[in-house]
Amino acid sequence: MSDWKKYKDHVRATNPEIGKDLDEVEEISAIVGAMIEQRHNLELSQRELAELCGIPHSSVARIESGKTTPNLSTLLKIFNKLGLEFTVRPTVKAAKPMR
């Protein structure tokens, strides 16, 4: 077991709200990481990707550096040009809606 996992488990146990924040950051990081990896695989610069997507270069740079979280339409535009698929599926943690 890694020290990071132990730390996250400790945070979740002592402060569930911060634990949720950690989970969200990790999820966003995985999405942006896939975007960066695919951009590199396609040998595209940030500027080239931005031009393909019709968005400012600064937007791609801010997303990749973690300075901003992309909105869904921007993320889908980028993923489309990179040949990536954005998939939504239920999680086992999903709660049954209350009526």
C-alpha positions as CSV (number, residue, x, y, z in Angstrom):
1,M,0.0,0.0,0.0
2,S,1.4,3.4,-0.9
3,D,1.9,6.3,1.4
4,W,-0.3,8.4,-0.8
5,K,-3.2,5.9,-0.4
6,K,-2.7,5.8,3.3
7,Y,-2.8,9.6,3.5
8,K,-5.9,9.8,1.4
9,D,-7.6,7.1,3.5
10,H,-6.7,9.1,6.6
11,V,-8.0,12.4,5.2
12,R,-11.3,10.7,4.1
13,A,-11.7,9.3,7.7
14,T,-11.0,12.6,9.4
15,N,-12.5,15.0,6.9
16,P,-14.8,13.4,4.3
17,E,-15.3,16.8,2.5
18,I,-11.6,17.2,1.8
19,G,-11.5,13.5,0.9
20,K,-14.1,14.2,-1.8
21,D,-12.0,17.1,-3.1
22,L,-8.9,14.8,-3.3
23,D,-11.0,12.3,-5.4
24,E,-12.2,15.1,-7.7
25,V,-8.6,16.4,-8.2
26,E,-7.4,12.9,-9.1
27,E,-10.3,12.4,-11.5
28,I,-9.6,15.7,-13.3
29,S,-5.9,14.9,-13.3
30,A,-6.5,11.5,-15.0
31,I,-8.6,13.2,-17.7
32,V,-6.1,15.9,-18.4
33,G,-3.3,13.4,-18.3
34,A,-4.9,11.3,-21.0
35,M,-5.3,14.5,-23.1
36,I,-1.6,15.4,-22.7
37,E,-0.4,11.9,-23.4
38,Q,-2.5,11.6,-26.6
39,R,-1.4,15.1,-27.7
40,H,2.2,13.9,-27.3
41,N,1.5,10.6,-29.1
42,L,0.1,12.6,-32.0
43,E,3.2,14.9,-31.9
44,L,1.0,18.0,-31.6
45,S,2.1,21.1,-29.9
46,Q,-0.3,22.9,-27.6
47,R,-0.6,25.6,-30.2
48,E,-1.4,23.1,-33.0
49,L,-4.1,21.4,-30.8
50,A,-5.6,24.8,-30.0
51,E,-5.8,25.7,-33.7
52,L,-7.4,22.4,-34.5
53,C,-10.0,23.0,-31.8
54,G,-10.6,26.6,-32.6
55,I,-9.7,27.7,-29.0
56,P,-7.0,30.0,-27.7
57,H,-3.5,28.4,-27.1
58,S,-3.7,29.9,-23.6
59,S,-6.7,27.8,-22.9
60,V,-4.9,24.5,-23.7
61,A,-1.9,25.7,-21.7
62,R,-4.0,26.6,-18.6
63,I,-5.9,23.2,-18.8
64,E,-2.7,21.2,-19.1
65,S,-1.0,23.1,-16.3
66,G,-3.9,22.6,-14.0
67,K,-4.6,26.3,-13.7
68,T,-8.2,25.8,-14.9
69,T,-10.7,23.0,-15.3
70,P,-12.1,22.8,-18.7
71,N,-15.9,23.1,-19.2
72,L,-17.5,20.1,-20.8
73,S,-17.9,21.6,-24.3
74,T,-14.2,22.5,-24.4
75,L,-13.2,19.1,-23.2
76,L,-15.3,17.3,-25.8
77,K,-13.9,19.5,-28.5
78,I,-10.4,18.7,-27.5
79,F,-11.0,15.0,-27.1
80,N,-12.7,14.8,-30.5
81,K,-9.7,16.3,-32.2
82,L,-7.3,14.0,-30.3
83,G,-9.3,10.9,-31.2
84,L,-10.3,10.3,-27.6
85,E,-13.6,9.1,-26.4
86,F,-15.2,10.5,-23.3
87,T,-17.3,7.8,-21.6
88,V,-19.9,8.1,-18.8
89,R,-20.9,5.1,-16.9
90,P,-22.5,4.4,-13.5
91,T,-20.3,3.8,-10.5
92,V,-20.9,1.3,-7.8
93,K,-21.0,4.3,-5.4
94,A,-24.1,5.8,-7.1
95,A,-26.9,6.3,-4.6
96,K,-30.5,5.4,-5.4
97,P,-32.5,8.7,-6.0
98,M,-34.9,9.6,-3.2
99,R,-38.5,10.1,-4.2
